[in-house]
């Protein structure tokens, strides 16, 4: 179980109003599948304010993943595809995270959004903290491992490359997954808990893209400095981005959302994923 200290860190870092509970995913016809990577404005349009009605339809589906359900979004066309495991914020696998999976699929990556909360979705900070503190590390790691296996073996995907992405709580798990899986090709960490010891960082073989906010109270700039230095010393190929923004600035369902910085970070993510997949950044 995650320590109380780590839980308190996330409680500080992940503060902000709760998003709406997730509506059931709605499968779209094949003709409705995205044909190109969604822009920041298009992605923002998917996230109605938390006080409004039903969110737009999603294009993926729920799949069985061991004892849990995951949300899978696959690009249009025939595989194999590169694949990415999507790890939710402390709110849980809500509609915002499922929209992220659809967005990544629009960029050509099969995306599987895992659920580390056993189907629970928080709507208050108290619930989010309680769910985070109840996570069993061994079980959570097993869910992520199962997702990595799923995308490698599912006949629709047969992943050519594998990566992970997460935000806040999920960003920490994205980092931990890169440490535990040297076979990974890439890891994207949005303002998540990090390791700074170069000896431990040397276990990472994946390329790393870190997205951080200079006003983040939970992950101070000094710690990001140590991360950047540690990755360099460990010989990890990494890019660390910093934005003059608050924690969770890339979440359109959060009032502190910063569209300009989120759009810039997304463009870096696109370049990162294209390079991982062996596609020209101009393509």
N, C-alpha and C positions, 0 to 999 in steps of 0.2 A: 504494500500500500504506500502511496506517496506520502512523504513526510509532511508534518504540519507546517514546517518552515517553508517548503516549496509551495504548499497550498496557499499560505498567506502571501507569498510573493505573487502568485497568479491572481489572488484576490485584489491586490493593489494594481497590478499591471492591466488586468482585464476589466477594470471597472468601466461602466457605461450602461445605458439602458438595455434591457433585454429585447432581443428581436422577437417577432411573432412566432408562435408555435408553427411547426412545419405542416403544410397541407400535403395530402397524399400526392406522390409524383404522378404525372399524367404522361403517358407515352404519346409521342407525336408520330404521324406517319413518316415514312422514310423521306418523302419529298420535303418535309419540314426540317430535316437535319441541317444544321448550320454548314455553310459552304466555305466560310473563312473565319479567322479568329475574330471574336467580338471586340469591338473598340471599347474604350472606357465608358463613353456615353451610352452605348448599347447595353453594356453590362450594368451600368447604374440604373437603367430603365427597368431592369428585372427586379429591382429592390424597392418596392413601394414602402413608404414609411410604416413603422410597426403598428400605427394606430389605424391603418386603412384595411381594406378587405383582402380578398384572396389574392395570392401572388400569381404571376403568370405561370403557365404550364411549364413543366420540365420535360426534357426529351429522353431521359434515361429510364431505368427500371431498377426495381429492388431485386437483389439476388441473394441466395443463401451463402453465408460465409461461416462455416462451422456452426456455432450456436447462435450467431448473430446474423443480421441482415445488413448488406452494404448497398450503396447506390452506385450503379454502373452506367456510365455514359460512353458510348463507342462512336468514333467518327463514322461519317458516311463512307460507303465503299467497302472494298474487301481488304482484310488484313493480309499479312501481319501489320500491327501498329506498335509504335512505342507506347509505353503505359506508365501511368503515374498513380501512386497511392495518395489519396487526399485525406488529411487528418484534421478534424474539426477543432474549432475554438472551444473554450470552456462552456459554451452554451449547449454543445452537443451537435449531433448531425441533423441540423435543421435545414430549411429550404435554402438559406444563404449558401451553405456548404454544397448542397446539391446543385445549385446554380453554378458554383465554381467548377464542379465536375463537368457540367455541360459546356462551360466556357473553355475548359482545357480540351474537351473533345472537339470543340470548334477550331482549335489550333492543331488538330491532327493527332492528339494523344488520347488513347483509351484511358479513362479516369475512373477509379473505383474509390468512392468515399466510404471509409470505414466508420464504424460506430463503437466507440470505446466506453459508452455509457449504457449499454444493454437496452437500447430503445428509449431511454429517457432524454427529454429535451428540456432544458431549463428556460424559464420565463422570468425568473428573478435572480438577482445576484446571490441571494442566500441559497437558492436551489443549485445554482451553478457551482458555488463553492462546495456544497455538500456532495454533489456528484463527482467533482474533481477529487475530493478527498477520499471518496469510496473506490476510486479506480485501483484495481490490483495490477501492479506493473507486469507481472508474469503473464497474466491473461491478456492485457493490452498488447504486449509484445507479440503474443501468439496470434492475435487478430491481425496485426500488421503483417506478420510472417505469412499468414494464410492468404492475405490479399496479394502479396508479392508472388506467391505460388499460383494463385488464381490467374493473374494476368499473363503468366508465363505459359500456362497450360490450356487456358480456354481457347477453343478452336476459332472463335471470332477474333481473338487478339493475337495470341502467340507472340508475346512482346519481344520486339527486337532490341529495345532498350528499356530500362526500368529506373524510375525516379520516385521521389517522395516530395510532398509539399504540405506545409501546415502553418497555422497561425496561432500565436499565443501558446496555449496549452498544446495545440497540435504542432506548433513550430518547435517546441521542445522535443516532442516525440519524433518529428522529422529529423532533428539533429541526432537523437539517440539511435534512430534507425540507421543513419549513415555510419555511426560508430560501430554498430553491431553487424552490419552487412557490407563487407568490403566488395562484394560483387555488384553493388549498386552503381549506376552510372551517374546519377545526379541527386542532389538534395537541395530543396528550396526552403529556407527558414524565414518566415515573416515574424519578427519580434517575439521569438520564443526563447525559452531557457537554453543556455549554452554552456559548453565546456571550454576552458581556456588553457588547460595543461597541454603543452606541446607533445609530451610523451603519449598522452591518451589520444590526442588529435591525430597522431600518426597512424592510427588504425583506419582512418578514413581514406578510401580509394576513390570515392565519388568526387565529381566536381561539386562545388558548393556555391550557392547564391544566397547571401544573407541580406535581408531587408529590415532595417531598424529605424527607429524614430528618436531624434535627439531629445525630445521632451518626454520620453518614456520613463516614468518613475520606477518601473520594475526592473528595467535593464539599463543601468546608467551608461553614459558614454565611455567611461573608463573601462567598463567590462567589455564593451565592443572593441575598444582599442586592444585589450588583452587578447580577445578572440582573433582579431586580424593578425596580430603579431604571432600568436601561437600557431595559426594555420600556416603562415609563411614559414616559420621555423620548422614545422612538421612536414613541409613540402607538399601541402594540400593545394590543389589548384582551386582558387576561390576568388569571388568578387563580393565585397561588402559594400552595400549601399546605405546611405544615411540621409534621412529626410528631416527637415525642420517641422516636425509634426508630432502628434500624440500617438500613444499606443492605439492599435486598431484603426489607424487612419485609412486602411485600404478596404474597410467594410462599409458598403453603401447603406446598410441598415443601421449604422451607428451615427449619431449626430455629430461626432467629431471627424467623420469621414472627410478626407482631403482629396478631392477629385484630381487636382493637378498632380500631386505627388503619387497618388494611386495609379494614374495613367502612365506616369513615367516608370514606376516600378513594373507595371504590366509589360511595357515595351522591353524592359530588361529581361523579364521572365520569358517573353516570346523569343528573344535572341538566344537566351540560354537553352531553351528547349529545342530550337531549330539546330543549334550547334550540337547538342547531344544526339539528335536524331540524324545528324549528318546532312542537314539541309542548309543551303545558303541562307544567310540572314536576309538577303534581298528577295528571297522567294516567298 
